[in-house]
Amino acid sequence: MEGEGFNMGPHTMMTVPDGCLEVFFNFGDRPTSFLNPRLKRPSSVLHQGKVAYISVCFLPGRAYPFFGLPMDELSADAVAMGDIWKGRAADLESRITEAGTAEKRSEIVQEFLLQQLQQLEKADRAVDYCTNLIRQEGGNVKIDALSDKAGLSNRQLIRRFRSSVGLTPKEFARLTRFTTSLKAIKADPASRLTDIAYSFGYYDQAHFIHDFRTFSGVSPGELIASSHILY
């Protein structure tokens, strides 16, 4: 995703968690790059001055091979890419800033990420299988059954999930149920919350709203009405 050339005063945007990790490269007035882990709670980013950026979003479990560190070691807040990629981050920021077109910037980022992928470990296939299954089922899965299908013990699956995704399988399933129900509300804001809660496996509306507040900090109605929360 890319956005370019708009000016703004100090402005904070909030993103609700969805299990993904997103890297932003800002090549506006203040060139910088940072990793935004969208894992357990809302994350906030302050924008100001001329904002021009390119971003890369990694699906759950797919970022690990590009960064070379366990995902559960990341904090819930944005992390400067210089803390992860060291001097290579500054060089990448410079090349992106100097690039003249969106196509060239995209080419530079893709080339860099492919180099990272070749140097570091590959994705965990068992975790990939499990994250795909959890997403297909909207988060409504039994972890014991998931372990059996992956051919791993519960303890092994938890350890490998934490390293690749940054969450346990149970945490990721709960988050997936939230994001799936959120998509349903976004598609039909007039729908009854009780109906959505039951259709996505919540015990009742109170349980449903509790998860919403946990992951977004607000109620479903407040989230839909907000202009500064991205989801």
C-alpha positions as CSV (number, residue, x, y, z in Angstrom):
1,M,0.0,0.0,0.0
2,E,1.2,3.5,-0.8
3,G,0.1,7.0,0.0
4,E,1.9,10.1,-1.1
5,G,2.1,13.9,-0.7
6,F,-0.5,15.0,1.8
7,N,0.1,17.4,4.6
8,M,-1.4,17.2,8.1
9,G,-0.9,18.6,11.6
10,P,-0.2,16.2,14.4
11,H,-2.8,13.5,14.0
12,T,-3.0,10.1,15.7
13,M,-4.5,7.1,13.9
14,M,-5.4,3.9,15.8
15,T,-5.4,0.4,14.4
16,V,-7.2,-2.6,15.9
17,P,-5.3,-5.8,16.2
18,D,-5.8,-8.5,13.5
19,G,-2.7,-10.7,14.0
20,C,-0.8,-9.1,11.1
21,L,2.5,-7.1,11.2
22,E,2.9,-4.0,9.1
23,V,6.1,-2.2,8.1
24,F,5.8,1.5,7.2
25,F,8.4,3.4,5.2
26,N,7.7,7.2,5.5
27,F,9.6,9.1,2.8
28,G,7.9,12.5,3.5
29,D,9.3,15.3,5.6
30,R,10.7,13.0,8.2
31,P,12.0,9.8,6.5
32,T,11.7,6.8,8.9
33,S,10.5,3.2,9.0
34,F,8.9,1.3,11.7
35,L,7.2,-2.1,12.4
36,N,3.6,-2.0,13.7
37,P,2.7,-5.3,15.4
38,R,-1.1,-5.6,15.3
39,L,-1.3,-8.4,17.8
40,K,-3.1,-8.0,21.1
41,R,-4.3,-4.5,21.6
42,P,-4.9,-1.3,19.6
43,S,-1.8,0.5,18.3
44,S,-1.4,4.2,17.8
45,V,0.8,6.1,15.3
46,L,1.3,9.9,15.3
47,H,1.5,11.5,11.8
48,Q,2.5,15.1,11.2
49,G,4.0,17.2,8.4
50,K,4.1,15.9,4.8
51,V,3.2,12.2,4.9
52,A,4.3,10.0,2.0
53,Y,4.6,6.3,2.7
54,I,4.8,2.7,1.4
55,S,3.7,-0.1,3.7
56,V,4.0,-3.9,3.6
57,C,1.5,-6.0,5.6
58,F,2.5,-9.6,6.6
59,L,-0.2,-12.1,7.3
60,P,-0.1,-13.9,10.7
61,G,2.9,-16.2,10.9
62,R,4.4,-14.9,7.6
63,A,6.6,-12.1,9.1
64,Y,9.0,-14.3,11.1
65,P,11.3,-15.3,8.1
66,F,11.9,-11.7,7.2
67,F,13.0,-10.4,10.6
68,G,15.0,-13.2,12.3
69,L,13.6,-12.8,15.8
70,P,10.8,-14.5,17.6
71,M,7.6,-12.6,17.1
72,D,6.7,-12.8,20.8
73,E,9.7,-10.7,21.6
74,L,8.1,-7.7,19.9
75,S,6.3,-5.2,22.1
76,A,2.8,-4.1,21.4
77,D,4.1,-0.7,20.3
78,A,5.7,0.4,17.0
79,V,9.3,-0.6,16.7
80,A,11.9,1.4,14.7
81,M,13.2,-0.8,11.9
82,G,16.7,0.4,12.8
83,D,16.4,-1.6,16.0
84,I,15.7,-4.8,13.9
85,W,17.6,-4.3,10.6
86,K,20.3,-2.0,12.1
87,G,22.1,0.0,9.4
88,R,20.4,-1.7,6.6
89,A,17.2,0.1,7.6
90,A,18.7,3.5,7.1
91,D,20.1,2.5,3.7
92,L,16.7,1.2,2.7
93,E,15.0,4.4,3.9
94,S,17.4,6.5,1.8
95,R,16.9,4.5,-1.3
96,I,13.1,4.7,-1.0
97,T,13.2,8.4,-0.4
98,E,15.4,8.9,-3.5
99,A,13.3,6.7,-5.8
100,G,11.3,8.7,-8.3
101,T,8.2,6.5,-8.8
102,A,5.9,4.3,-6.9
103,E,7.0,1.4,-9.1
104,K,10.6,1.9,-8.2
105,R,9.9,2.2,-4.5
106,S,8.0,-1.1,-4.6
107,E,10.8,-2.8,-6.5
108,I,13.4,-1.6,-3.9
109,V,11.3,-2.9,-1.0
110,Q,10.6,-6.3,-2.7
111,E,14.2,-6.8,-3.6
112,F,15.3,-6.1,0.0
113,L,12.7,-8.4,1.5
114,L,13.7,-11.2,-0.8
115,Q,17.3,-10.8,0.3
116,Q,16.1,-11.1,3.9
117,L,14.1,-14.2,3.1
118,Q,17.1,-15.9,1.5
119,Q,19.4,-15.2,4.5
120,L,17.0,-16.2,7.3
121,E,14.9,-19.2,8.3
122,K,11.8,-20.2,6.3
123,A,8.2,-20.1,7.5
124,D,7.0,-22.8,9.9
125,R,4.7,-25.0,7.7
126,A,2.8,-26.5,10.7
127,V,2.0,-23.0,12.0
128,D,1.0,-21.9,8.5
129,Y,-1.4,-24.8,8.3
130,C,-2.9,-24.0,11.7
131,T,-3.3,-20.2,11.1
132,N,-5.1,-21.0,7.8
133,L,-7.4,-23.5,9.5
134,I,-8.2,-21.0,12.3
135,R,-9.0,-18.3,9.8
136,Q,-11.2,-20.6,7.7
137,E,-13.2,-21.5,10.8
138,G,-13.5,-17.9,12.0
139,G,-11.6,-18.7,15.1
140,N,-14.0,-21.4,16.3
141,V,-11.6,-24.3,16.7
142,K,-10.5,-26.7,19.5
143,I,-6.8,-26.3,20.2
144,D,-6.5,-30.0,21.1
145,A,-7.9,-31.0,17.7
146,L,-5.6,-28.4,16.1
147,S,-2.6,-29.9,17.7
148,D,-3.6,-33.4,16.5
149,K,-4.0,-32.2,12.9
150,A,-0.6,-30.5,13.0
151,G,1.0,-33.6,14.5
152,L,2.3,-31.7,17.5
153,S,1.8,-31.7,21.2
154,N,-0.1,-28.7,22.7
155,R,3.2,-27.5,24.2
156,Q,5.0,-27.7,20.9
157,L,2.3,-25.9,19.0
158,I,2.1,-23.1,21.6
159,R,5.9,-22.6,21.5
160,R,6.0,-22.5,17.7
161,F,3.0,-20.2,17.5
162,R,4.5,-17.7,19.9
163,S,7.7,-17.7,17.8
164,S,6.1,-17.3,14.4
165,V,2.9,-15.4,15.2
166,G,3.6,-13.7,18.5
167,L,0.4,-15.2,20.0
168,T,-0.6,-18.6,21.4
169,P,-3.1,-20.7,19.2
170,K,-5.9,-19.8,21.7
171,E,-5.1,-16.1,21.6
172,F,-5.0,-16.1,17.8
173,A,-8.3,-18.0,17.6
174,R,-9.9,-15.5,19.9
175,L,-8.5,-12.6,17.8
176,T,-9.6,-14.2,14.6
177,R,-13.2,-14.6,15.9
178,F,-13.1,-10.9,16.8
179,T,-11.8,-9.8,13.4
180,T,-14.3,-12.0,11.6
181,S,-17.3,-10.6,13.5
182,L,-16.0,-7.1,12.9
183,K,-16.0,-7.7,9.1
184,A,-19.7,-8.8,9.5
185,I,-20.6,-5.6,11.4
186,K,-18.7,-3.5,8.8
187,A,-20.6,-5.2,6.0
188,D,-24.0,-4.7,7.7
189,P,-23.9,-1.9,10.4
190,A,-27.6,-2.3,11.0
191,S,-27.4,-5.9,12.0
192,R,-28.3,-6.9,15.6
193,L,-25.3,-7.4,17.8
194,T,-26.9,-10.4,19.5
195,D,-27.4,-12.1,16.1
196,I,-23.8,-11.5,15.2
197,A,-22.5,-12.7,18.6
198,Y,-24.3,-16.0,18.4
199,S,-23.4,-16.6,14.7
200,F,-19.7,-16.3,15.5
201,G,-19.8,-18.6,18.5
202,Y,-19.9,-16.1,21.4
203,Y,-21.9,-17.3,24.5
204,D,-23.8,-14.0,24.6
205,Q,-23.8,-10.4,23.7
206,A,-21.9,-9.4,26.9
207,H,-19.0,-11.8,26.0
208,F,-19.0,-10.4,22.5
209,I,-18.8,-6.8,23.7
210,H,-16.1,-7.7,26.2
211,D,-13.9,-9.0,23.4
212,F,-14.5,-5.8,21.4
213,R,-13.4,-3.6,24.2
214,T,-10.4,-5.8,24.9
215,F,-9.1,-5.6,21.3
216,S,-10.3,-2.1,20.2
217,G,-10.8,-0.2,23.5
218,V,-14.3,0.8,22.5
219,S,-17.8,-0.8,22.0
220,P,-18.9,-2.0,18.6
221,G,-21.0,1.1,18.1
222,E,-18.2,3.4,19.0
223,L,-15.8,1.6,16.7
224,I,-18.1,1.8,13.7
225,A,-18.7,5.6,14.3
226,S,-15.0,6.4,14.8
227,S,-13.0,8.2,12.1
228,H,-9.6,7.7,13.6
229,I,-9.7,3.9,14.1
230,L,-8.6,1.8,11.2
231,Y,-10.0,-1.8,10.8
